[in-house]
Amino acid sequence: MRIGVDAMGGDYAPLEAVRGAFEAARINTDCQVVMFGEKSTIEAVCTQEGISSSSFEAIDCPTQIEMGEHPVKAFSSKQDSSIVVGFRHLAEGKIDAFLSAGNTGAMLVGSLMSVGAIPGIDRPCLTTLVPRLNNHPGLLLDVGANTDCKPENLLQFAILGSVFYGAVNKVENPKVGLLNIGEEEEKGSIFTRTTYALLKSTGGINFVGNVEGRDIFGDECDVIVCDGFIGNVIIKVCEGMYYRLAKRGVQDEYLDKFNFKHYGGSTILGVNAPVIVGHGISKADTFVKMIESAAEEIGSGMIQKIKDVVAAHINPQATT
């Protein structure tokens, strides 16, 4: 399998991306890493770090999309940038997955403009793994791609999350919960009550009902569904609490699981190829994890499994 990496994305690019790609290629011998970025800069890093440039393929991309740039404008105007060229290779089947620690908006736009959404999915979403005491992380989605959602969107997120979790973690019929302010079916807003009814009546998911905020890190369900506004607030609260406790010298095995580096990045679910977005401050070990996650997603046949379930329960007219 061939996995593309945006060498120019992130606060420590390209150094940490190159280090991570080299280590991932060394560990996973059946995985070929393809780096997208300014080739001379990548080669200079290899020389500096004593890394053989033959460890991975480098595709020359003279420009890059910066973190603060407008995603749509940048993706349309910077056709020779690392993100655009990477997505072009993904769309043409020259790589099997693409990942970056760069501009999240550009990655979302690139996913839709290059490989496109799976038929039946209106909006792709972002995911994150949630640490649980049973050592099997849960999945939370959406965590920031869609701040204004309809109940139909959350139904799609539920199916995406369920299939993704089952395929990657080899879990039969994972439990899916709707994040709400109470467990009872009649609790919440018109939005959550309507979403509850949709989830309850749709096949293809093991819906277990509402879950509250206190249940996010418990075993009540494997997949928790919410809109991107709430999901993003949750992950930012967790991130802030982790760093403040770590700064105070608190050491705990469970607390350490909230360090994002253990999980790599967020998978963009709902598009026709594996795409992963990493944290802007990703270091080499995080890039290694992102590449490993991409390999797992490719090997699990996740995309085709999602297409099959979506076609059966949301979009019967879709061809898979």
Buried (B, 14 or more C-beta within 10 A) or exposed (E): BBBBBBBBBBEBBBBBBBBBBBBBBEEBEEBBBBBBBBBEBBBBBBEEEEBEBEBBBBBBBEBBBBBEBBBEEBBEEBEEBBBBBBBBBBBEEEBBBBBBBBBBBBBBBBBBBBBBBBBBBEBBBBBBBBBBEEEEBBBBBBBBBBEEBBBBBBBBBBBBBBBBBBBBBEBEEBBBBBBBEEEEBEBBEEBBBBBBEBBEEBEBBBBBBBBBBEBBBBEBBBBBBBBBBBBBEBBEEBBEEBEEBBEEEEEEEEBBBBBBBBBBBBBBBBBBBBBBBBBBEBBBBBBBBBBBBBBBBBBBEBBEBBBBBBBBBBBEEBEB
